[in-house]
């Protein structure tokens, strides 16, 4: 992602935050590893201040741990957190899906149709990272359609924590495309304004996600 040469510090910090978060979630920065602020600033070509700001935000998210005079370390992954994360997600994902089904617009339906077309195009695709990237976009579209920025922020945080566990189990996951394809029915229910079905499918998806990850970890 290119940022204008004279972009505001806040914009640079936001970019650094998402770049670093993605690196941590996908295990490109391993749990417990030391974060080299200087190297990352050079790699992202963003400067030390945006990276430092991003690390503070990531510490608030529980993804890094900052120790004065010792450095910044990538936070550990505690599989024991899976149940607690899922308890929150099953309620929030169900609620946001119901809300999205009541607030969906024609523009949103066009965005949904575009994602469904991508699902069709990726049928049989075994590229796990592409599938997970599509899963992220589907979830975040649903969050946006609900038009509640506070709910969206909470959902995004817990989705990222769950996603990190997903990457931890990635090498042992089977038929990942089936899990992503389950969103087709959810998107269809939201597009039709079927609140009850949207909520039911979203809750079932989170429950099945927890069951699948638990059996692998």
N, C-alpha and C positions, 0 to 999 in steps of 0.2 A: 504494500500500500504506500503510494507516494504522498507526501505531505508537502504543501507549498513551502518554499524556502524560508519565508518569514511567518510561518504559522505561529499562532499564539502558543505560549507555553502549555496552557490547559489542553489544547488540541494535541500537542506532542505527548503530553503525559497520558492522555487517553489512548493514543496509539500504542505507547509503550506498555500500558496496562494490558491491552488485549493481546499484544504480541507475547508478552511474558506469561500471561495466564494460559494462552494456548500452548506454549512450550511446556508449562508445568502440567497441565491437564493431560497432554498427550505423552507425558513421561519423557519428553526431550530433555527436561531437567529432572533427574531422578530424585525421588524422596530422600531427604537427608543430605543432599549434596550442597556444597557451598556455592552461593550465587556470586559470580564475579561481575560486579557492577560495571567496572571499566570495560571489560570485554563485551558485555552486552550493549553498552552504550555505543561502542565502536561498530559492532555488528549491525545494530539497528539504525546507526547513523542519526541518533536522536539527541545525544548529549547526556551528561550525567544527571542533570536536574530532573528531566522527565522520567528517567529510569528510577531515580530515587523516589519520586512521587508515586510512581507505579508500585514500587515495592511496599510502600506504606499502605496503599490500598489493598494489596494482596495480603498483607499481614492482617488487616481487618477482616478479610475473607477467610482467614485461617489457612492460606495456601503457602505462606512463608513465615518464618520465625526470625525476628530481628534481635540480635544479642549485641548490646553496646560493646565496642572494642573487640568483639569476636567475629562479627560479620553477619550475613544474612544466609539462612539455610532454607532449602525447600522443605515444607512441612511434611511430616510422615503421612502415610495412608493407613488409617485404622479401619480394618474391615469390620470391626465391631460397631462402627458408626452407621453401617448400612441400614440397620433396622430403624434407627432414629431418623435418618434422612428420609427413608421411605414413608415413615409415618406422617411426616410433614408433606412430602410430595404427593402422596395419594389424595390428600385433602385439597391442596392447592391446585394440582393439575386438574382434578375433577371440577373444582370451582371455576378456574379460568376457562376451561372448555365450555362449561355451561354459559358463562358470561359472554364468551366469544360468539356463541350461537345466537345470543340475543342481540348482539351489536354488529354482526357481520354486514358489510355493505357490498354493493356490486363491484367496487374496486377490489375489495378483499376477496371476493369470489374469483375474480380474474387471477389474483395472486395464488389462490388455492389451486386453480386449474393448472397454472404453470408448474407448481410443485408436483402435482399429480402426474403431469406429463413427464417430468423428470423421473418420477418413480417408475413409470412405464418404460422409459428409455433405459433405465438401469436394471431392468429385469434380468436376473441371472448373473449380475455383476458380483464378483467376489472380492472387489477392492474394499476392504473393511474401512479404511480411512475416508474414502469417498462416501460410503454409506453413512458413516457417523457424521460427516460434515452435513449431509442432507438431513439427517435426523435433527441436528442442531437448528438448521434453518426452518424445519417444520415447527419445532417447538417454539422458536422465537417469533414466527409468524402468528401462531395462535396467541402468544402473549400480547403481541402488538394489537391484534384484532380486538382483544378485550378492553383496550384503551383505559388501563389503570396503571400508571407508571410505578406506583408503590408496589402493587402486586407483581408487576413485571420484574422489578428489581429483586424481590424476594424469591420468585421462581427461578430467575437466572442464577442466583447464588447457589440454590440447592441443586439445580440441574447440573451445574459445573462440578459440584462435589460428587454427584452420582456418576457423571461422565468420567471422572478420574478413576473411579472403581471399574468402570466399563473398560477403560484402556488397560487396566491392570490384568483383567481377565481376557483380553482380546485374543491372545494366542490360543486360548482354549474354547473360545466361542464357536458354535456351529450354527449354520444357517442364519447368519446375522441379517441377511437381506429380508428374511421373513419377519424379523422383529421390526425392522424399519418399515416394511410394507404394511404392517398393521395400522399405520397412521392413515392409510387410504380411507378406511371406514370412518375414522375420526374426522378427517377433513371433510368428507362427504356430509356427515351429520351436522358439522358446523355450517357448511355452505347452505344446507337446507333449513337451518334454524331449529334443528331438532335438539333441544337442550338436554332432555333426559338421556338420549342415546349418546350424545357427546360426552356427558359426564360419566356415564357408565363405562364407555370404552376407555376414557382417559384413566380412570381409577384402575381398571383391569390391567391396563398396560404397565402402570407403575408396579402393581402387585406382581405381575409376571416377570418384570425386570428384576425385582428383588429376589424372586425365587430362582431365576436363572443364574444371577451372579453368586448367590449364596451357595449353590451347588458346585460352583467352580472354585470359589475361594475358601 
